[in-house]
């Protein structure tokens, strides 16, 4: 039984190492089914998701793609809202395909304490404050694109991605993954490892203290169960094939972060 599980774990890892899975969007491959993965976004409706701020829908679904629309000139910034899964998770692998238009900015967040609000408005939640897999038009969103720790694939504000990351051209789909095992986390982009860190390490805490998250440094990223959160930053962003696999293939590299 143990050998079978190990085979499944490595198979599910290898199936996504290098390209997006060769299956229709918002479906599971045979390997993912065997590994008991689940689909978090069904491509049809918002079942299994909640808005962090009650408002008229800014998230739309068309042709199996979940989209947050561009911030129109008459749309107040207070109308922004992240969305979160209604289920909490622990360790495992999150998979998601994403793309942007020119000037796009979004993110995928985990280890989220939804009661901790950095972008706080009276009596309302808007933006989950937690470790974020940054999604960005690296050439067209300023000033974030000037800072490596705010570019696509970064642990936003804290750790820059590998400089040779395999980011696809603007408008094409990218395959992102967040691998978690306790305090250890890896970010993957199109089959390549781009960031890894230990959120309980001293250097991680020091990085948080140097960041704009300093006011909530003691609790930032320290929850042990969390929903998966998709960010509404005010620019169009597109998501599909959002999945969770309750397995872990982390190599647990010896790192300072």
N, C-alpha and C positions, 0 to 999 in steps of 0.2 A: 504493500500500500504506500509506504514511504517513497519507494522508488518511482511509483506511478505519479505521485504528486510532484516529485522533483522534475520528472520529465515534462509534466504539464507546465510547471513554473517556468522552466527554461524555454519551452516551446512558445509560450505566450509572449515571453520577452523577445525571442528571436523574430517572431512574426511581425513585430513592429519596429525592428531595428533596421532602419534604412529608408523606409517609405511608409506611406499611409496604407493601412490594411486593404487588400484587394477584395473588398466586399462592398455591396451597396451602402451608401451613407445610412447611418442610424440603424444598422443591423450588426449582429455578432457573427464573427467567424466561427468555424467549427472548434478551433482551439480555444477561443474565448468562451464558447458554450461549455466545453469540457472543464475549463478553469472556473466556471460559475460566475463569470462576469455578468454585469447587468447594464442595461441601457438607462441612462439618466434623462436623456432628452429623446422623446419618441418621434420627433419630426412632425407631429400633428398638432399638439396642444401643450399647455403649460402644466399638465399633470405632474406632480412631484416637485414643483417649484413655487416659491413665494416671493413677493416683492418686499423689500425692506422698508419701503414707504408706500402707503396706500395712495394710488393715483391712477389716472387714466393710463392705459397701457402704452409704454414707450417701447416695449419689446414686441416684435411682431414675428410671425412665422409664415414663410412662403417657400414652397418647393422644398420642404424639409430642412430649411435653414432658419435658425433662431437669430434675429437681428435686433440690435439696438440702434435707433435712428440717430442721424446727425442733429446736433443742437441747433434748431432753427433760430433765427434772430429774435423771434417773439417768444421763444421758449425760455423761461427763467431757469437759472442754474439749479434752483431748488426743486425743479421737476425731475432731476436725475434720480435714479434709484438702481442699486445693484439688485440682483436676484440670487436666491439661495435655494439649494435643495431642501426639501422638508425632512430629509433623512440625514442623520449625523453618521459619520464614518470614523474609523480609526486608521490603522495601517493598511496599505494596499497600493494599487496603481490607478490613477485617474488618467483617462485618455480623452483628448478633444482635438477636433480639427478647427482651425481658425484662419480667417483672412481679413484684410483691411482694405479700405479705400485710401487714397492719398491723404496724408495728415491724420491717419487713424491712431487711436489710443484706447486700449482696454486692458484687461487682465483677468487672470484666474486665481482665486484666493483659497487658502486652506489654513487650518489651525485658527479658525475665526471665533472670537468671542463677540457675538452679535450685540452684547450689551455695552461693549466698549466702542465709543464713537469718536473718531478724530474729526470727521466732518459733521459736527453735531448741529442740528436745528431743533428748535423747541418741541419737545415731546414727540419727536419723530426720528426714526432711523433713516439713513440715506445710504451710507457707504460703510461696508464692513471694513474693519481695521485689522489687518492680519498679513502674514507673509503672502506675497503676490508674485506669480509668474507673469512678468511684464509682457504685454503685447503692444507693439508700437511700429509705426512707420519710421524706421530709423533715419530716413533721409528727409522726412517731411514734417515731423512734429517737433517744434521748438518751444522751449529750450531743452526738453528732456533728451533729445537725440544728441546733444552735446556732451552728455554725461554717460559713460559706459554702464554705470549701475542703474540707469533708467532705460536702457535699450532693450529690444526684444530678447526674451529669454533670460533676462536678469532676475535675480531676487530683488524686486523693486526697492531702490534707495539704499540697498545694503551690499549686494555682491554682483559684480558685472559678469556677464556670460563669457564663455570661451571665445576669444577674438575671431577664431575661424569657424564660428557656428554656421551650419548649413541653412541659413534663412532663405526661403524661396522669394522670388520677385514679387513685388506688390501686386495684389489682385489674385495671386495663386494661393491654393490651400496649403497650410502648414499643419503638421501633426505634432501636437504637444503632449507631453506626459509629465505627471508629477508622481514620483515614487516615494512612498513614505514607509518608514519602519521605526516606530517610536519617535525618538528625537532626530533621527537621521532622515534627510530628504535629498532627493535628486530631481533636477529639472532636465528633461530631454526635449530635443527639437529635431524632428525629421530623422530620428534614429541615432542622434549623437548626444552624448552627455554634455551639457553646457554649464551647469551649476550644481554644486553639492555642498551641504552644510549640516551642522549639528546645532539645532536651535537651543540646546541646553549648554552649549560651550561658552566659555568666558569670552572668546573673541566675538561670537555672535552677539552676546549681550553688549559688548563694547561698541559694536557696529550700530546697534539700535540706539545706544546713548548718543552717538555722533549724528544721528539722523533726525528727521522731523518727527519721528515717533518717540522721541525722548520723553515727552510727558506721560506716556503709558508704557515705558520701558519694562517695568516690572511684570506686566501681564502680556505684553506683545508676543503673540505666537506661542503662548504657553498652555493653552487649552489642549486636552488630550483627545477630545472628540470634537468633530466639527462638520458642518455642512460644506459642500463645495459652492463657491460663490463666483458669479460672473459679473464683471464690472461694467457699469454704465458711466462712461467718462464724458459723454456729450458728443462723441464722434461715432460714425457708423462702424460697427464691428459685426462679424458674421461667425456663427458657431454651428457645428453639426457633429454627429457621432461622439457625443459626450457619454463616457462609460466609466464604470468602476469595476476593478477586478480585485477580489480579496486575497491577493497573493503578493509576494514581495521577492524581487530579484536584486536587491541592492548589494553592492560589493562592499559597502561600509569602509570606504577609503579613509585612511588616516589623514584628517584635515584639521586645519586650525579653526575653520568655521563650522 
